[in-house]
Amino acid sequence: MLLLIDLQRAIDAPSSGSRNNLDAEARIARVRAFWRAREWPVWHVCHDSREPTAPYRPGQPGNDFKPAFAPAAGEPVMVKRINSAFIGTDLEARLRAHGHSALVIAGINTNDSVEATVRTAGNLGFATFLLADGCFTIARRDGRGIERSAEEVHAMSLANLDGEYCTVTTTAALLSA
């Protein structure tokens, strides 16, 4: 099962900051096309922020899916209000009801919604695969005020997840398996 996280317009706002993995969307689209061609399940997650000025707030243009990632007819959409797609939603119950025990996850932001969802999926016992080149994040300051590049933040999230919560893989490895 392919789970696509928060592929919404808000991430493209200039205020988001500099990001890594500029080809992530192309890779995600490639994996999604591969899944759809085989009629394998593709599910979408969208973030509906409760913050009044957030670009992810419903009714704001940033809340819309990026045009290239609009769900196809019949593809489930899970709406979340916090970072993990499992918390406050019926995602786990729906996955189990459909017999899904393995997840491939891609989307944004690596160190936020992607990481939280992957951790929860792993803790719930799903065989979880994270596409390292199918997600990205933005630069941010650490707790000491040091600016960390998006690539550093991304790499650390992947390192934190790999082995314990998921198997980190690449688009090429996944599609050739």
C-alpha positions as YAML, in Angstrom:
chain: A
units: angstrom
residues:
- id: 1
  name: MET
  ca: [0.00, 0.00, 0.00]
- id: 2
  name: LEU
  ca: [1.34, 3.45, -0.93]
- id: 3
  name: LEU
  ca: [0.69, 6.23, 1.58]
- id: 4
  name: LEU
  ca: [1.34, 9.78, 0.33]
- id: 5
  name: ILE
  ca: [1.63, 12.41, 3.04]
- id: 6
  name: ASP
  ca: [0.75, 16.11, 2.85]
- id: 7
  name: LEU
  ca: [1.46, 16.72, -0.83]
- id: 8
  name: GLN
  ca: [-0.28, 20.06, -0.55]
- id: 9
  name: ARG
  ca: [0.43, 23.49, -2.00]
- id: 10
  name: ALA
  ca: [1.39, 25.07, 1.33]
- id: 11
  name: ILE
  ca: [4.88, 23.60, 1.22]
- id: 12
  name: ASP
  ca: [5.65, 25.69, -1.86]
- id: 13
  name: ALA
  ca: [5.11, 28.98, -0.01]
- id: 14
  name: PRO
  ca: [8.30, 31.09, 0.04]
- id: 15
  name: SER
  ca: [8.01, 31.31, 3.83]
- id: 16
  name: SER
  ca: [8.60, 27.55, 4.08]
- id: 17
  name: GLY
  ca: [12.34, 27.98, 3.64]
- id: 18
  name: SER
  ca: [14.98, 26.18, 1.60]
- id: 19
  name: ARG
  ca: [14.41, 22.50, 1.02]
- id: 20
  name: ASN
  ca: [16.34, 19.45, -0.06]
- id: 21
  name: ASN
  ca: [15.59, 16.74, -2.60]
- id: 22
  name: LEU
  ca: [14.23, 18.90, -5.40]
- id: 23
  name: ASP
  ca: [13.35, 15.79, -7.43]
- id: 24
  name: ALA
  ca: [11.17, 14.25, -4.70]
- id: 25
  name: GLU
  ca: [7.88, 15.05, -6.41]
- id: 26
  name: ALA
  ca: [9.05, 13.48, -9.68]
- id: 27
  name: ARG
  ca: [10.07, 10.33, -7.85]
- id: 28
  name: ILE
  ca: [6.81, 10.19, -5.91]
- id: 29
  name: ALA
  ca: [4.87, 10.59, -9.16]
- id: 30
  name: ARG
  ca: [6.89, 7.75, -10.69]
- id: 31
  name: VAL
  ca: [6.12, 5.42, -7.77]
- id: 32
  name: ARG
  ca: [2.46, 6.44, -7.77]
- id: 33
  name: ALA
  ca: [2.20, 5.73, -11.53]
- id: 34
  name: PHE
  ca: [3.82, 2.32, -10.96]
- id: 35
  name: TRP
  ca: [1.28, 1.55, -8.20]
- id: 36
  name: ARG
  ca: [-1.71, 2.74, -10.19]
- id: 37
  name: ALA
  ca: [-0.65, 0.77, -13.29]
- id: 38
  name: ARG
  ca: [-0.80, -2.38, -11.16]
- id: 39
  name: GLU
  ca: [-4.03, -1.28, -9.49]
- id: 40
  name: TRP
  ca: [-2.34, -1.40, -6.08]
- id: 41
  name: PRO
  ca: [-3.82, 0.81, -3.36]
- id: 42
  name: VAL
  ca: [-2.77, 4.46, -3.15]
- id: 43
  name: TRP
  ca: [-3.95, 6.40, -0.12]
- id: 44
  name: HIS
  ca: [-3.48, 10.11, 0.55]
- id: 45
  name: VAL
  ca: [-3.06, 12.09, 3.75]
- id: 46
  name: CYS
  ca: [-3.76, 15.80, 3.97]
- id: 47
  name: HIS
  ca: [-3.07, 18.12, 6.85]
- id: 48
  name: ASP
  ca: [-5.91, 20.39, 7.98]
- id: 49
  name: SER
  ca: [-4.34, 22.85, 10.39]
- id: 50
  name: ARG
  ca: [-6.41, 24.46, 13.12]
- id: 51
  name: GLU
  ca: [-4.11, 27.48, 13.29]
- id: 52
  name: PRO
  ca: [-5.98, 30.55, 12.00]
- id: 53
  name: THR
  ca: [-3.12, 31.85, 9.81]
- id: 54
  name: ALA
  ca: [-1.60, 28.53, 8.72]
- id: 55
  name: PRO
  ca: [-1.35, 27.89, 4.98]
- id: 56
  name: TYR
  ca: [-2.56, 24.32, 5.62]
- id: 57
  name: ARG
  ca: [-5.81, 25.58, 7.14]
- id: 58
  name: PRO
  ca: [-8.95, 24.48, 5.27]
- id: 59
  name: GLY
  ca: [-10.18, 27.22, 2.97]
- id: 60
  name: GLN
  ca: [-6.64, 28.47, 2.27]
- id: 61
  name: PRO
  ca: [-5.11, 27.75, -1.17]
- id: 62
  name: GLY
  ca: [-2.21, 25.99, 0.54]
- id: 63
  name: ASN
  ca: [-4.57, 23.34, 1.88]
- id: 64
  name: ASP
  ca: [-5.28, 22.04, -1.62]
- id: 65
  name: PHE
  ca: [-3.35, 19.06, -2.96]
- id: 66
  name: LYS
  ca: [-0.67, 19.99, -5.43]
- id: 67
  name: PRO
  ca: [-2.36, 19.54, -8.83]
- id: 68
  name: ALA
  ca: [-0.02, 16.69, -9.80]
- id: 69
  name: PHE
  ca: [-0.97, 14.83, -6.62]
- id: 70
  name: ALA
  ca: [-4.73, 15.11, -6.56]
- id: 71
  name: PRO
  ca: [-6.22, 11.78, -5.52]
- id: 72
  name: ALA
  ca: [-7.77, 9.70, -8.28]
- id: 73
  name: ALA
  ca: [-11.38, 8.59, -7.98]
- id: 74
  name: GLY
  ca: [-11.70, 5.95, -5.29]
- id: 75
  name: GLU
  ca: [-8.37, 6.66, -3.62]
- id: 76
  name: PRO
  ca: [-8.94, 7.22, 0.10]
- id: 77
  name: VAL
  ca: [-7.99, 10.53, 1.70]
- id: 78
  name: MET
  ca: [-7.19, 10.66, 5.41]
- id: 79
  name: VAL
  ca: [-7.48, 14.08, 7.03]
- id: 80
  name: LYS
  ca: [-5.19, 14.70, 9.99]
- id: 81
  name: ARG
  ca: [-4.89, 17.65, 12.34]
- id: 82
  name: ILE
  ca: [-1.50, 16.84, 13.89]
- id: 83
  name: ASN
  ca: [1.72, 15.36, 12.53]
- id: 84
  name: SER
  ca: [1.00, 11.58, 12.63]
- id: 85
  name: ALA
  ca: [-1.56, 10.29, 10.16]
- id: 86
  name: PHE
  ca: [-2.54, 7.66, 12.75]
- id: 87
  name: ILE
  ca: [-3.41, 9.96, 15.65]
- id: 88
  name: GLY
  ca: [-6.99, 11.20, 15.72]
- id: 89
  name: THR
  ca: [-7.90, 9.33, 12.54]
- id: 90
  name: ASP
  ca: [-9.18, 5.86, 11.70]
- id: 91
  name: LEU
  ca: [-6.17, 5.09, 9.48]
- id: 92
  name: GLU
  ca: [-5.04, 2.04, 11.47]
- id: 93
  name: ALA
  ca: [-8.53, 0.53, 11.53]
- id: 94
  name: ARG
  ca: [-9.03, 1.14, 7.82]
- id: 95
  name: LEU
  ca: [-5.65, -0.35, 6.90]
- id: 96
  name: ARG
  ca: [-6.34, -3.45, 8.97]
- id: 97
  name: ALA
  ca: [-9.88, -3.77, 7.60]
- id: 98
  name: HIS
  ca: [-8.43, -3.77, 4.07]
- id: 99
  name: GLY
  ca: [-5.77, -6.32, 5.04]
- id: 100
  name: HIS
  ca: [-2.81, -3.98, 4.56]
- id: 101
  name: SER
  ca: [0.18, -5.01, 6.65]
- id: 102
  name: ALA
  ca: [2.91, -3.30, 4.62]
- id: 103
  name: LEU
  ca: [3.18, 0.41, 3.81]
- id: 104
  name: VAL
  ca: [5.39, 2.40, 1.47]
- id: 105
  name: ILE
  ca: [5.48, 6.01, 2.63]
- id: 106
  name: ALA
  ca: [6.48, 9.17, 0.77]
- id: 107
  name: GLY
  ca: [5.69, 12.85, 1.22]
- id: 108
  name: ILE
  ca: [6.54, 15.88, 3.31]
- id: 109
  name: ASN
  ca: [8.10, 16.95, 5.70]
- id: 110
  name: THR
  ca: [10.63, 14.20, 6.43]
- id: 111
  name: ASN
  ca: [11.23, 15.29, 10.03]
- id: 112
  name: ASP
  ca: [7.63, 16.11, 10.84]
- id: 113
  name: SER
  ca: [4.55, 14.36, 9.44]
- id: 114
  name: VAL
  ca: [6.53, 11.69, 7.59]
- id: 115
  name: GLU
  ca: [8.65, 10.82, 10.61]
- id: 116
  name: ALA
  ca: [5.71, 10.83, 13.02]
- id: 117
  name: THR
  ca: [3.64, 8.62, 10.72]
- id: 118
  name: VAL
  ca: [6.51, 6.19, 10.10]
- id: 119
  name: ARG
  ca: [7.24, 5.89, 13.83]
- id: 120
  name: THR
  ca: [3.61, 5.15, 14.59]
- id: 121
  name: ALA
  ca: [3.29, 2.67, 11.72]
- id: 122
  name: GLY
  ca: [6.38, 0.82, 12.93]
- id: 123
  name: ASN
  ca: [5.17, 0.81, 16.52]
- id: 124
  name: LEU
  ca: [1.81, -0.60, 15.38]
- id: 125
  name: GLY
  ca: [3.58, -3.49, 13.65]
- id: 126
  name: PHE
  ca: [3.20, -2.48, 10.01]
- id: 127
  name: ALA
  ca: [6.09, -3.45, 7.72]
- id: 128
  name: THR
  ca: [7.01, 0.08, 6.74]
- id: 129
  name: PHE
  ca: [9.23, 1.28, 3.90]
- id: 130
  name: LEU
  ca: [10.22, 4.93, 3.60]
- id: 131
  name: LEU
  ca: [11.37, 6.38, 0.29]
- id: 132
  name: ALA
  ca: [14.43, 8.46, 1.17]
- id: 133
  name: ASP
  ca: [14.33, 10.17, -2.21]
- id: 134
  name: GLY
  ca: [10.53, 10.45, -2.13]
- id: 135
  name: CYS
  ca: [10.38, 12.87, 0.77]
- id: 136
  name: PHE
  ca: [11.95, 16.18, 1.67]
- id: 137
  name: THR
  ca: [12.11, 18.80, 4.36]
- id: 138
  name: ILE
  ca: [13.23, 22.35, 4.98]
- id: 139
  name: ALA
  ca: [16.21, 23.87, 6.77]
- id: 140
  name: ARG
  ca: [15.73, 24.67, 10.45]
- id: 141
  name: ARG
  ca: [17.57, 25.79, 13.55]
- id: 142
  name: ASP
  ca: [18.45, 23.21, 16.16]
- id: 143
  name: GLY
  ca: [18.05, 23.65, 19.91]
- id: 144
  name: ARG
  ca: [21.35, 25.54, 20.12]
- id: 145
  name: GLY
  ca: [20.34, 28.01, 17.43]
- id: 146
  name: ILE
  ca: [22.55, 26.48, 14.75]
- id: 147
  name: GLU
  ca: [21.05, 26.55, 11.27]
- id: 148
  name: ARG
  ca: [20.86, 23.01, 9.91]
- id: 149
  name: SER
  ca: [20.48, 22.49, 6.18]
- id: 150
  name: ALA
  ca: [17.46, 20.68, 4.88]
- id: 151
  name: GLU
  ca: [19.75, 17.84, 3.82]
- id: 152
  name: GLU
  ca: [21.12, 17.52, 7.38]
- id: 153
  name: VAL
  ca: [17.63, 17.51, 8.89]
- id: 154
  name: HIS
  ca: [16.46, 14.96, 6.29]
- id: 155
  name: ALA
  ca: [19.48, 12.69, 6.82]
- id: 156
  name: MET
  ca: [19.09, 12.70, 10.60]
- id: 157
  name: SER
  ca: [15.39, 11.81, 10.36]
- id: 158
  name: LEU
  ca: [16.19, 8.91, 8.05]
- id: 159
  name: ALA
  ca: [18.93, 7.72, 10.40]
- id: 160
  name: ASN
  ca: [16.55, 7.89, 13.38]
- id: 161
  name: LEU
  ca: [13.93, 5.79, 11.58]
- id: 162
  name: ASP
  ca: [15.89, 3.18, 9.64]
- id: 163
  name: GLY
  ca: [15.98, -0.24, 11.19]
- id: 164
  name: GLU
  ca: [13.82, 0.41, 14.23]
- id: 165
  name: TYR
  ca: [10.65, 1.83, 12.69]
- id: 166
  name: CYS
  ca: [11.07, 1.16, 8.99]
- id: 167
  name: THR
  ca: [13.32, 0.19, 6.15]
- id: 168
  name: VAL
  ca: [14.65, 3.27, 4.38]
- id: 169
  name: THR
  ca: [14.88, 2.62, 0.66]
- id: 170
  name: THR
  ca: [15.02, 4.50, -2.63]
- id: 171
  name: THR
  ca: [12.68, 4.75, -5.58]
- id: 172
  name: ALA
  ca: [15.05, 2.76, -7.79]
- id: 173
  name: ALA
  ca: [15.43, -0.03, -5.23]
- id: 174
  name: LEU
  ca: [11.70, -0.22, -4.62]
- id: 175
  name: LEU
  ca: [10.74, -0.32, -8.29]
- id: 176
  name: SER
  ca: [13.33, -2.96, -9.10]
- id: 177
  name: ALA
  ca: [12.35, -5.25, -6.19]
...
